[in-house]
Amino acid sequence: MSIIFRLDRMMADRKMPLNELARRIGLTDSNLSILKTGKARAVRVSTLNALCRELSCQPGDLLEYVPGGPEEDNDE
């Protein structure tokens, strides 16, 4: 995947447990876990906004672009 979600790193830096963050942003633990493990195919802007608010970060702190991923081959 070309876009990597770095939620696990931000949560560790903030010492924020998954269930606490999920409660604060209004997601289930399982849905937040999908984001944390990088298995999500999409993320809502409202969810990204809530994550940035609760983790005191910018969207670029949560998302990383890695060129040459398998999904880039399908974009042509």
Biopython code that builds the backbone (N, CA, C, O; Angstrom):
import numpy as np
from Bio.PDB.StructureBuilder import StructureBuilder

atoms = [
    (1, "MET", "N", (0.840, -1.186, 0.000)),
    (1, "MET", "CA", (0.000, 0.000, 0.000)),
    (1, "MET", "C", (0.879, 1.240, 0.000)),
    (1, "MET", "O", (1.886, 1.274, 0.706)),
    (2, "SER", "N", (0.535, 2.228, -0.749)),
    (2, "SER", "CA", (1.339, 3.428, -0.885)),
    (2, "SER", "C", (1.187, 4.408, 0.271)),
    (2, "SER", "O", (2.135, 5.124, 0.595)),
    (3, "ILE", "N", (0.022, 4.454, 0.897)),
    (3, "ILE", "CA", (-0.198, 5.322, 2.041)),
    (3, "ILE", "C", (-0.178, 4.457, 3.299)),
    (3, "ILE", "O", (-0.925, 3.485, 3.411)),
    (4, "ILE", "N", (0.684, 4.823, 4.235)),
    (4, "ILE", "CA", (0.798, 4.091, 5.494)),
    (4, "ILE", "C", (0.234, 4.959, 6.601)),
    (4, "ILE", "O", (0.587, 6.132, 6.726)),
    (5, "PHE", "N", (-0.644, 4.378, 7.402)),
    (5, "PHE", "CA", (-1.262, 5.085, 8.516)),
    (5, "PHE", "C", (-0.403, 4.837, 9.754)),
    (5, "PHE", "O", (-0.236, 3.689, 10.164)),
    (6, "ARG", "N", (0.136, 5.881, 10.348)),
    (6, "ARG", "CA", (1.059, 5.783, 11.485)),
    (6, "ARG", "C", (0.377, 6.045, 12.825)),
    (6, "ARG", "O", (0.969, 6.640, 13.726)),
    (7, "LEU", "N", (-0.859, 5.601, 12.949)),
    (7, "LEU", "CA", (-1.609, 5.801, 14.181)),
    (7, "LEU", "C", (-0.941, 5.109, 15.364)),
    (7, "LEU", "O", (-0.923, 5.648, 16.470)),
    (8, "ASP", "N", (-0.393, 3.917, 15.137)),
    (8, "ASP", "CA", (0.255, 3.182, 16.230)),
    (8, "ASP", "C", (1.407, 3.980, 16.833)),
    (8, "ASP", "O", (1.573, 4.002, 18.053)),
    (9, "ARG", "N", (2.191, 4.626, 15.998)),
    (9, "ARG", "CA", (3.322, 5.426, 16.468)),
    (9, "ARG", "C", (2.846, 6.632, 17.290)),
    (9, "ARG", "O", (3.401, 6.932, 18.347)),
    (10, "MET", "N", (1.809, 7.318, 16.786)),
    (10, "MET", "CA", (1.296, 8.497, 17.496)),
    (10, "MET", "C", (0.682, 8.109, 18.836)),
    (10, "MET", "O", (0.859, 8.815, 19.829)),
    (11, "MET", "N", (-0.032, 7.001, 18.868)),
    (11, "MET", "CA", (-0.624, 6.544, 20.128)),
    (11, "MET", "C", (0.461, 6.181, 21.131)),
    (11, "MET", "O", (0.338, 6.500, 22.314)),
    (12, "ALA", "N", (1.509, 5.527, 20.682)),
    (12, "ALA", "CA", (2.613, 5.157, 21.577)),
    (12, "ALA", "C", (3.325, 6.405, 22.096)),
    (12, "ALA", "O", (3.655, 6.486, 23.279)),
    (13, "ASP", "N", (3.561, 7.376, 21.212)),
    (13, "ASP", "CA", (4.214, 8.621, 21.628)),
    (13, "ASP", "C", (3.398, 9.357, 22.681)),
    (13, "ASP", "O", (3.960, 9.989, 23.576)),
    (14, "ARG", "N", (2.073, 9.276, 22.577)),
    (14, "ARG", "CA", (1.178, 9.986, 23.500)),
    (14, "ARG", "C", (0.749, 9.113, 24.690)),
    (14, "ARG", "O", (0.036, 9.567, 25.584)),
    (15, "LYS", "N", (1.201, 7.854, 24.678)),
    (15, "LYS", "CA", (0.803, 6.882, 25.705)),
    (15, "LYS", "C", (-0.722, 6.806, 25.835)),
    (15, "LYS", "O", (-1.281, 6.801, 26.932)),
    (16, "MET", "N", (-1.359, 6.748, 24.682)),
    (16, "MET", "CA", (-2.819, 6.730, 24.603)),
    (16, "MET", "C", (-3.287, 5.313, 24.267)),
    (16, "MET", "O", (-2.996, 4.816, 23.179)),
    (17, "PRO", "N", (-3.999, 4.659, 25.173)),
    (17, "PRO", "CA", (-4.509, 3.315, 24.867)),
    (17, "PRO", "C", (-5.614, 3.368, 23.808)),
    (17, "PRO", "O", (-6.337, 4.358, 23.697)),
    (18, "LEU", "N", (-5.729, 2.308, 23.050)),
    (18, "LEU", "CA", (-6.693, 2.232, 21.962)),
    (18, "LEU", "C", (-8.116, 2.477, 22.448)),
    (18, "LEU", "O", (-8.850, 3.245, 21.826)),
    (19, "ASN", "N", (-8.519, 1.844, 23.540)),
    (19, "ASN", "CA", (-9.903, 1.994, 23.988)),
    (19, "ASN", "C", (-10.209, 3.421, 24.439)),
    (19, "ASN", "O", (-11.335, 3.886, 24.265)),
    (20, "GLU", "N", (-9.245, 4.116, 25.008)),
    (20, "GLU", "CA", (-9.443, 5.510, 25.418)),
    (20, "GLU", "C", (-9.599, 6.417, 24.187)),
    (20, "GLU", "O", (-10.496, 7.260, 24.143)),
    (21, "LEU", "N", (-8.727, 6.240, 23.197)),
    (21, "LEU", "CA", (-8.813, 7.046, 21.982)),
    (21, "LEU", "C", (-10.112, 6.761, 21.234)),
    (21, "LEU", "O", (-10.762, 7.683, 20.742)),
    (22, "ALA", "N", (-10.488, 5.498, 21.150)),
    (22, "ALA", "CA", (-11.740, 5.125, 20.473)),
    (22, "ALA", "C", (-12.925, 5.813, 21.149)),
    (22, "ALA", "O", (-13.810, 6.334, 20.470)),
    (23, "ARG", "N", (-12.947, 5.817, 22.456)),
    (23, "ARG", "CA", (-14.040, 6.465, 23.190)),
    (23, "ARG", "C", (-14.075, 7.963, 22.903)),
    (23, "ARG", "O", (-15.143, 8.537, 22.692)),
    (24, "ARG", "N", (-12.899, 8.589, 22.897)),
    (24, "ARG", "CA", (-12.819, 10.041, 22.684)),
    (24, "ARG", "C", (-13.267, 10.474, 21.294)),
    (24, "ARG", "O", (-13.835, 11.554, 21.136)),
    (25, "ILE", "N", (-13.017, 9.645, 20.287)),
    (25, "ILE", "CA", (-13.369, 10.052, 18.921)),
    (25, "ILE", "C", (-14.669, 9.411, 18.429)),
    (25, "ILE", "O", (-15.112, 9.689, 17.314)),
    (26, "GLY", "N", (-15.274, 8.564, 19.244)),
    (26, "GLY", "CA", (-16.562, 7.992, 18.885)),
    (26, "GLY", "C", (-16.512, 6.840, 17.908)),
    (26, "GLY", "O", (-17.440, 6.653, 17.121)),
    (27, "LEU", "N", (-15.436, 6.060, 17.945)),
    (27, "LEU", "CA", (-15.341, 4.847, 17.128)),
    (27, "LEU", "C", (-15.351, 3.631, 18.039)),
    (27, "LEU", "O", (-15.052, 3.729, 19.229)),
    (28, "THR", "N", (-15.697, 2.484, 17.470)),
    (28, "THR", "CA", (-15.568, 1.253, 18.234)),
    (28, "THR", "C", (-14.090, 0.872, 18.311)),
    (28, "THR", "O", (-13.289, 1.280, 17.469)),
    (29, "ASP", "N", (-13.741, 0.094, 19.322)),
    (29, "ASP", "CA", (-12.364, -0.373, 19.446)),
    (29, "ASP", "C", (-11.931, -1.125, 18.194)),
    (29, "ASP", "O", (-10.802, -0.966, 17.728)),
    (30, "SER", "N", (-12.824, -1.942, 17.653)),
    (30, "SER", "CA", (-12.454, -2.751, 16.478)),
    (30, "SER", "C", (-12.219, -1.877, 15.244)),
    (30, "SER", "O", (-11.304, -2.150, 14.466)),
    (31, "ASN", "N", (-13.027, -0.836, 15.052)),
    (31, "ASN", "CA", (-12.806, 0.043, 13.903)),
    (31, "ASN", "C", (-11.518, 0.837, 14.043)),
    (31, "ASN", "O", (-10.809, 1.033, 13.056)),
    (32, "LEU", "N", (-11.203, 1.293, 15.238)),
    (32, "LEU", "CA", (-9.952, 2.005, 15.455)),
    (32, "LEU", "C", (-8.771, 1.047, 15.284)),
    (32, "LEU", "O", (-7.721, 1.447, 14.781)),
    (33, "SER", "N", (-8.931, -0.192, 15.692)),
    (33, "SER", "CA", (-7.879, -1.186, 15.522)),
    (33, "SER", "C", (-7.571, -1.420, 14.046)),
    (33, "SER", "O", (-6.413, -1.620, 13.680)),
    (34, "ILE", "N", (-8.590, -1.395, 13.204)),
    (34, "ILE", "CA", (-8.394, -1.549, 11.758)),
    (34, "ILE", "C", (-7.521, -0.417, 11.223)),
    (34, "ILE", "O", (-6.637, -0.647, 10.399)),
    (35, "LEU", "N", (-7.770, 0.801, 11.690)),
    (35, "LEU", "CA", (-6.923, 1.925, 11.294)),
    (35, "LEU", "C", (-5.504, 1.750, 11.824)),
    (35, "LEU", "O", (-4.531, 1.963, 11.101)),
    (36, "LYS", "N", (-5.398, 1.364, 13.081)),
    (36, "LYS", "CA", (-4.096, 1.240, 13.735)),
    (36, "LYS", "C", (-3.215, 0.193, 13.064)),
    (36, "LYS", "O", (-2.004, 0.385, 12.948)),
    (37, "THR", "N", (-3.800, -0.890, 12.629)),
    (37, "THR", "CA", (-3.023, -1.973, 12.030)),
    (37, "THR", "C", (-2.778, -1.782, 10.535)),
    (37, "THR", "O", (-2.083, -2.584, 9.911)),
    (38, "GLY", "N", (-3.346, -0.724, 9.963)),
    (38, "GLY", "CA", (-3.124, -0.446, 8.544)),
    (38, "GLY", "C", (-3.991, -1.250, 7.609)),
    (38, "GLY", "O", (-3.693, -1.336, 6.418)),
    (39, "LYS", "N", (-5.060, -1.846, 8.115)),
    (39, "LYS", "CA", (-5.929, -2.673, 7.284)),
    (39, "LYS", "C", (-7.083, -1.887, 6.663)),
    (39, "LYS", "O", (-7.843, -2.429, 5.861)),
    (40, "ALA", "N", (-7.214, -0.611, 7.032)),
    (40, "ALA", "CA", (-8.309, 0.212, 6.508)),
    (40, "ALA", "C", (-8.061, 0.550, 5.041)),
    (40, "ALA", "O", (-6.922, 0.782, 4.635)),
    (41, "ARG", "N", (-9.118, 0.577, 4.262)),
    (41, "ARG", "CA", (-9.035, 0.947, 2.850)),
    (41, "ARG", "C", (-9.345, 2.424, 2.648)),
    (41, "ARG", "O", (-9.041, 2.992, 1.599)),
    (42, "ALA", "N", (-9.959, 3.048, 3.667)),
    (42, "ALA", "CA", (-10.325, 4.461, 3.585)),
    (42, "ALA", "C", (-10.467, 5.005, 5.003)),
    (42, "ALA", "O", (-10.644, 4.254, 5.962)),
    (43, "VAL", "N", (-10.387, 6.317, 5.109)),
    (43, "VAL", "CA", (-10.619, 6.971, 6.397)),
    (43, "VAL", "C", (-11.422, 8.237, 6.126)),
    (43, "VAL", "O", (-11.111, 8.992, 5.205)),
    (44, "ARG", "N", (-12.439, 8.462, 6.919)),
    (44, "ARG", "CA", (-13.259, 9.662, 6.770)),
    (44, "ARG", "C", (-12.478, 10.875, 7.245)),
    (44, "ARG", "O", (-11.669, 10.784, 8.168)),
    (45, "VAL", "N", (-12.725, 12.003, 6.609)),
    (45, "VAL", "CA", (-12.076, 13.247, 7.019)),
    (45, "VAL", "C", (-12.488, 13.598, 8.443)),
    (45, "VAL", "O", (-11.674, 14.116, 9.208)),
    (46, "SER", "N", (-13.720, 13.329, 8.806)),
    (46, "SER", "CA", (-14.173, 13.615, 10.172)),
    (46, "SER", "C", (-13.418, 12.761, 11.192)),
    (46, "SER", "O", (-13.133, 13.227, 12.295)),
    (47, "THR", "N", (-13.094, 11.525, 10.837)),
    (47, "THR", "CA", (-12.304, 10.670, 11.729)),
    (47, "THR", "C", (-10.878, 11.180, 11.829)),
    (47, "THR", "O", (-10.306, 11.218, 12.918)),
    (48, "LEU", "N", (-10.305, 11.569, 10.710)),
    (48, "LEU", "CA", (-8.960, 12.138, 10.702)),
    (48, "LEU", "C", (-8.913, 13.413, 11.539)),
    (48, "LEU", "O", (-7.961, 13.636, 12.287)),
    (49, "ASN", "N", (-9.936, 14.242, 11.410)),
    (49, "ASN", "CA", (-10.037, 15.461, 12.201)),
    (49, "ASN", "C", (-10.073, 15.142, 13.697)),
    (49, "ASN", "O", (-9.370, 15.776, 14.483)),
    (50, "ALA", "N", (-10.882, 14.171, 14.087)),
    (50, "ALA", "CA", (-10.995, 13.790, 15.500)),
    (50, "ALA", "C", (-9.684, 13.207, 16.024)),
    (50, "ALA", "O", (-9.293, 13.485, 17.158)),
    (51, "LEU", "N", (-9.009, 12.407, 15.214)),
    (51, "LEU", "CA", (-7.718, 11.850, 15.631)),
    (51, "LEU", "C", (-6.697, 12.963, 15.856)),
    (51, "LEU", "O", (-5.968, 12.951, 16.847)),
    (52, "CYS", "N", (-6.649, 13.918, 14.939)),
    (52, "CYS", "CA", (-5.706, 15.038, 15.082)),
    (52, "CYS", "C", (-6.032, 15.870, 16.320)),
    (52, "CYS", "O", (-5.134, 16.324, 17.029)),
    (53, "ARG", "N", (-7.315, 16.064, 16.567)),
    (53, "ARG", "CA", (-7.732, 16.831, 17.747)),
    (53, "ARG", "C", (-7.287, 16.136, 19.027)),
    (53, "ARG", "O", (-6.709, 16.774, 19.907)),
    (54, "GLU", "N", (-7.546, 14.848, 19.140)),
    (54, "GLU", "CA", (-7.259, 14.115, 20.380)),
    (54, "GLU", "C", (-5.778, 13.807, 20.567)),
    (54, "GLU", "O", (-5.306, 13.693, 21.699)),
    (55, "LEU", "N", (-5.044, 13.673, 19.469)),
    (55, "LEU", "CA", (-3.613, 13.356, 19.567)),
    (55, "LEU", "C", (-2.745, 14.608, 19.424)),
    (55, "LEU", "O", (-1.518, 14.525, 19.463)),
    (56, "SER", "N", (-3.379, 15.749, 19.261)),
    (56, "SER", "CA", (-2.659, 17.030, 19.100)),
    (56, "SER", "C", (-1.580, 16.911, 18.022)),
    (56, "SER", "O", (-0.397, 17.140, 18.273)),
    (57, "CYS", "N", (-2.018, 16.550, 16.830)),
    (57, "CYS", "CA", (-1.080, 16.363, 15.726)),
    (57, "CYS", "C", (-1.674, 16.889, 14.432)),
    (57, "CYS", "O", (-2.813, 17.354, 14.409)),
    (58, "GLN", "N", (-0.918, 16.816, 13.379)),
    (58, "GLN", "CA", (-1.344, 17.197, 12.037)),
    (58, "GLN", "C", (-1.617, 15.923, 11.228)),
    (58, "GLN", "O", (-1.078, 14.866, 11.556)),
    (59, "PRO", "N", (-2.447, 16.003, 10.175)),
    (59, "PRO", "CA", (-2.697, 14.812, 9.360)),
    (59, "PRO", "C", (-1.414, 14.171, 8.830)),
    (59, "PRO", "O", (-1.326, 12.948, 8.729)),
    (60, "GLY", "N", (-0.430, 14.988, 8.496)),
    (60, "GLY", "CA", (0.842, 14.458, 8.005)),
    (60, "GLY", "C", (1.610, 13.649, 9.040)),
    (60, "GLY", "O", (2.492, 12.866, 8.686)),
    (61, "ASP", "N", (1.281, 13.831, 10.318)),
    (61, "ASP", "CA", (1.899, 13.024, 11.366)),
    (61, "ASP", "C", (1.323, 11.612, 11.378)),
    (61, "ASP", "O", (1.963, 10.680, 11.864)),
    (62, "LEU", "N", (0.122, 11.457, 10.845)),
    (62, "LEU", "CA", (-0.560, 10.162, 10.846)),
    (62, "LEU", "C", (-0.425, 9.401, 9.538)),
    (62, "LEU", "O", (-0.543, 8.176, 9.513)),
    (63, "LEU", "N", (-0.179, 10.125, 8.450)),
    (63, "LEU", "CA", (-0.125, 9.510, 7.119)),
    (63, "LEU", "C", (1.261, 9.632, 6.524)),
    (63, "LEU", "O", (1.896, 10.682, 6.618)),
    (64, "GLU", "N", (1.731, 8.554, 5.909)),
    (64, "GLU", "CA", (3.023, 8.568, 5.240)),
    (64, "GLU", "C", (2.875, 7.970, 3.847)),
    (64, "GLU", "O", (2.253, 6.921, 3.678)),
    (65, "TYR", "N", (3.440, 8.631, 2.863)),
    (65, "TYR", "CA", (3.405, 8.145, 1.490)),
    (65, "TYR", "C", (4.686, 7.380, 1.194)),
    (65, "TYR", "O", (5.789, 7.885, 1.407)),
    (66, "VAL", "N", (4.527, 6.158, 0.702)),
    (66, "VAL", "CA", (5.665, 5.332, 0.304)),
    (66, "VAL", "C", (5.495, 5.023, -1.181)),
    (66, "VAL", "O", (4.598, 4.267, -1.554)),
    (67, "PRO", "N", (6.349, 5.600, -2.036)),
    (67, "PRO", "CA", (6.194, 5.391, -3.477)),
    (67, "PRO", "C", (6.418, 3.935, -3.886)),
    (67, "PRO", "O", (7.160, 3.189, -3.246)),
    (68, "GLY", "N", (5.748, 3.562, -4.974)),
    (68, "GLY", "CA", (5.975, 2.237, -5.551)),
    (68, "GLY", "C", (5.167, 1.122, -4.948)),
    (68, "GLY", "O", (5.477, -0.049, -5.166)),
    (69, "GLY", "N", (4.141, 1.449, -4.198)),
    (69, "GLY", "CA", (3.304, 0.406, -3.616)),
    (69, "GLY", "C", (2.464, -0.282, -4.668)),
    (69, "GLY", "O", (2.328, 0.236, -5.776)),
    (70, "PRO", "N", (1.896, -1.433, -4.355)),
    (70, "PRO", "CA", (1.130, -2.193, -5.334)),
    (70, "PRO", "C", (-0.100, -1.458, -5.860)),
    (70, "PRO", "O", (-0.513, -1.708, -6.992)),
    (71, "GLU", "N", (-0.690, -0.570, -5.086)),
    (71, "GLU", "CA", (-1.883, 0.131, -5.541)),
    (71, "GLU", "C", (-1.580, 1.146, -6.621)),
    (71, "GLU", "O", (-2.472, 1.496, -7.394)),
    (72, "GLU", "N", (-0.349, 1.631, -6.701)),
    (72, "GLU", "CA", (0.014, 2.585, -7.749)),
    (72, "GLU", "C", (-0.062, 1.933, -9.125)),
    (72, "GLU", "O", (-0.353, 2.613, -10.109)),
    (73, "ASP", "N", (0.189, 0.651, -9.210)),
    (73, "ASP", "CA", (0.118, -0.047, -10.485)),
    (73, "ASP", "C", (-1.301, -0.041, -11.039)),
    (73, "ASP", "O", (-1.481, -0.085, -12.256)),
    (74, "ASN", "N", (-2.316, 0.013, -10.173)),
    (74, "ASN", "CA", (-3.716, -0.029, -10.585)),
    (74, "ASN", "C", (-4.273, 1.337, -10.929)),
    (74, "ASN", "O", (-5.367, 1.421, -11.487)),
    (75, "ASP", "N", (-3.556, 2.417, -10.614)),
    (75, "ASP", "CA", (-4.056, 3.765, -10.816)),
    (75, "ASP", "C", (-3.941, 4.237, -12.264)),
    (75, "ASP", "O", (-4.561, 5.240, -12.618)),
    (76, "GLU", "N", (-3.193, 3.573, -13.090)),
    (76, "GLU", "CA", (-2.936, 4.034, -14.456)),
    (76, "GLU", "C", (-4.105, 3.845, -15.364)),
    (76, "GLU", "O", (-4.031, 4.188, -16.544)),
]
sb = StructureBuilder()
sb.init_structure("model")
sb.init_model(0)
sb.init_chain("A")
sb.init_seg("    ")
for serial, (resi, resn, name, xyz) in enumerate(atoms, 1):
    if name == "N":
        sb.init_residue(resn, " ", resi, " ")
    sb.init_atom(name, np.array(xyz, "f"), 0.0, 1.0, " ", f" {name:<3s}", serial, name[0])
structure = sb.get_structure()
